[in-house]
Each structure stands twice: as C-alpha cells, then as structure tokens.
C-alpha cells in the first residue's frame, strides 16, 4: 500500500486488532483515510511517530516499509513472534519473505548450508532466530525491528517483559483481572468480515478461549478438532465435551496414519528442517477448519503464560529452598553445570542432577529441556565435530542470562526463557506454517501482549500453586467447565511417532535415512546404529529419527529444486 502524502510504501502480513481505535486517534489528529484497512493505519502512525509506532500496535504482524524521505527500509516483527520475517542482505539492498523456501530461490541469495543452524536443529528440533538453515538468510527475532539505509544495517529490540515487577493483588482480584484481560483479547480477535471459528483440542487453553467466544458471540461458534485411533493420543472425547458445554457447531475428524504424502509438502512450506512431529496434526486440523472458516482462534501460549509444563511444577518447599540459595553462579557457569548434568548416567550423578534441578536451580530444567533429542555427546559424533564446539553453550547462556536479569524466581525464569526460545522458535512457527499453507488465519488471544504483561506481574503462587501449573487460568476455566474436566491429566498435541515410524512410515524412514545424499553431511555410522537400535532392539529413538526424517525430506526437496 502506498501513502500518497509521503510516498512511503508498506507490505504487511498479519492483523492489527486495535486498528479501529488507532484509526479514530489518527482521525482526531487530522488524518483522512481512503480505505477500511489496518494497513493504512500503520502508514498513518508511522507518518506521525516513526519507528515508535510499534508501541501502539496490538496484534500479530510482520511488515517492511519504505520511507521515501529518509531513503530507508524499516521492517518489524510482532512482540511474541506470531508472524515470521526472513531476510537476506544482498548487494545493493535487502530481500525478504514470510517463508524461507521462496527466499532461497532468489538469484542473489546463496543456498550454502549454515552448519551452526544444523547443529541447533539437531539439539532443539527447530532452528531458532536469527539463524536459518541457509548462511545468508536470517530471521528477524520477535519484538525487533530493522533499519537499512545509506549508513548501514541495524536491528533493535523494542519490547521485553520484566517478571521482577510484581503487583500485590488478592486471588479474587487477580482472577477477575485475568478474565477481563482475556475477554478483551478474545473480543478484539473476533472482529472480522470473514467466517470465524476455533481450533478446539479439549485442553484448558483452547477450551477457555472457546468459552469466552461463546459468551461474546450471538450464534454458535464453529469448532474443529482432530484425533487418533490410538487412545493415548486421542483428545476427541474431551473436545466434544467442551463443545457440548459451550454449545458449538463442532466438527471432529480422525487422522489416519497415512501421512507419508504430507511430509514433502511440510518440508517445502517450512523451508528448512523442522522436527516437531506435532506439525502433522497441526496441518490436518488447519485443513479441516479451512473447509468451513477463514479465521480460527486457538489456545497457543497458555503453558508459557502461566506455567503449564511439568518442568514448572515446583512445590512451595522447593520454591522456598531455591529462593534461599543466592545467585553465586553466573549464567555461563550454570549452563556448563546443566550441560554436564544432562550427560550423566551413573546413579550417584543422576541423584545429584535431581537435587540440583529440584532444589537448587530448577530453571535449569528449561535449559536442559532438549537433552532427550540429539544431545551434546551424540550430536558431536553425528556432525563429526572434533571438540571445541561452543555454539549451544553460548546460545543457552544468552537466554539464561536474560532470564536471570528479568525474573527472580525459578518459575518466572523458565517462563521468560521458554517465551524467547521454545514458543517463538517451535510452537508459533509450527502453527503459522500449518495454517497459512491452506489459507487459514489463526489468532491467539492468550498471546496478546497485554495479557502477557498482566500475567508476568502476578505473584508466582498464581501460576504454580501446590505443584499444579496454570493455577489462575484453571481457576478461570472452572467458571465455565466442571472441575473434573479442568483438572484432568495433560495430554499435549502429539502423534504416535514410534508406532508410525516402526509401521506405515518405516519404508520412508529407511529409504531416507539410508540415503547418503539425503543425510549429507551427517555421520552414516551414527545414523545406522540409531536406526538399528530403534527398529530391532526396541530403543525409543523416535524423536531423534523424526528429526532426521524431516531433515532428509528438506534435503530431498532442495535437491529436486536445484535439479
């Protein structure tokens, strides 16, 4: 869109949920609009506030704006990283794109692999910003903007959350405040001129979003769920229960194990290796929803908002003990400790690890959350590294240092850490690609930045209470659902990976992992040994092998493109 008053030009992906209020603010200041678009509002705000316009935007966005008078490119990404922005600096300028694969095909962009990114992928199962699998292509991190002009190229952070500034508030007031904040976030995201629905897993997060939608809507909400025939992975009964309580028009579907045809498409859309196997059900549920609606709400972010993962579940005694231990170690020393503890195998060493992560520095649980994948020792062999590898320690230290600076308690430190690593690098990438590939826009009320700031300021006891996570969110959900529904065991959004890899996907797995070209530059002996243990000796290497399978799918896609 072109601004005829200034000559500025913007390309924009996303939604500004408060654009109507911002438009009225601009009109009161004398601006006149030619459309009903939120894109035009960004142009008007930039005209008045420059890069500080970002502070006013409430939504998900990635955009690039050409400033005609300053002869510069201004590009930015939303606070939590809902929308991606990939770029490459080339001679004479910059090229950028929402997806990596089209950008890698640009004639001025090198397709050389970034081995650091491959190492990060093998550890995390995703590639965190600013890396991509290509040396020349980078990801703009969430809550950052960039400027490119005659003076050069620079990136700045424009938003952060500090968990140290706590409010004194009663539980009742905190609960009422959360309901008010979350209701407003849902209401803003329901403003649309296209068919609207919701992805309903049956868990607490998506269920409370649907309940609030039902309260605000004048007609039944359309909801969509997928499940599996394997009972351990099937949440369809709970989704149906939530749908019945909220009176939604519900659409459940069963996902069969015939997914081999989907993996090459996933590799193309993600544009780089992406090893989170829950991308498969994400693709299916988005396809199911898109047959009926264009926009769908989801419950993404609830675990990172108020501590829903098992690693957050600390008893009051453990939190008191952790709080009593002074911060005598630096982030780098704690990272080194976490790395060593993750690799121990003897019983005495494992007892020490448990004591350290239970009573001393529980925040190391987030640092070590990836240790079950291709851990440091095996990854070094897989990549044929000859010692001196310090990328992962540096990466972990950077985020742990930030967590220690912006949060005082172990729970808040894990929340800060996960909100800057796992959430934007894995979960939000997974859903953005899965939804956009079929033309579905997904919106996440729990990731509204005002909701995040509100919850960050709450005392830790409203997040984890007596060993239970998401305490306040569950109390809110109890206002709409029975207690037994709210407090059942958490399942997650997984697939029966091991069964699929040993069953219907076995031919594809063996064909891919035994291909020297598809696995280049990884060590063949490590791959063969891991595959043999999994297929013939019952060792569960499913997460490691899924990561290799998706790496091979990406490699084969790139080789086909180059051919």
Beta strands, then each sheet from edge to edge (+ up, - down):
strand 1: 9-16
strand 2: 59-67
strand 3: 72-77
strand 4: 86-90
strand 5: 93-97
strand 6: 137-139
strand 7: 144-149
strand 8: 152-157
strand 9: 196-199
strand 10: 222-228
strand 11: 249-255
strand 12: 295-297
strand 13: 441-443
sheet 1: 1+ 2- 3+ 7- 8+
sheet 2: 5+ 4- 6+
sheet 3: 11+ 10+ 9+ 12+ 13+
end
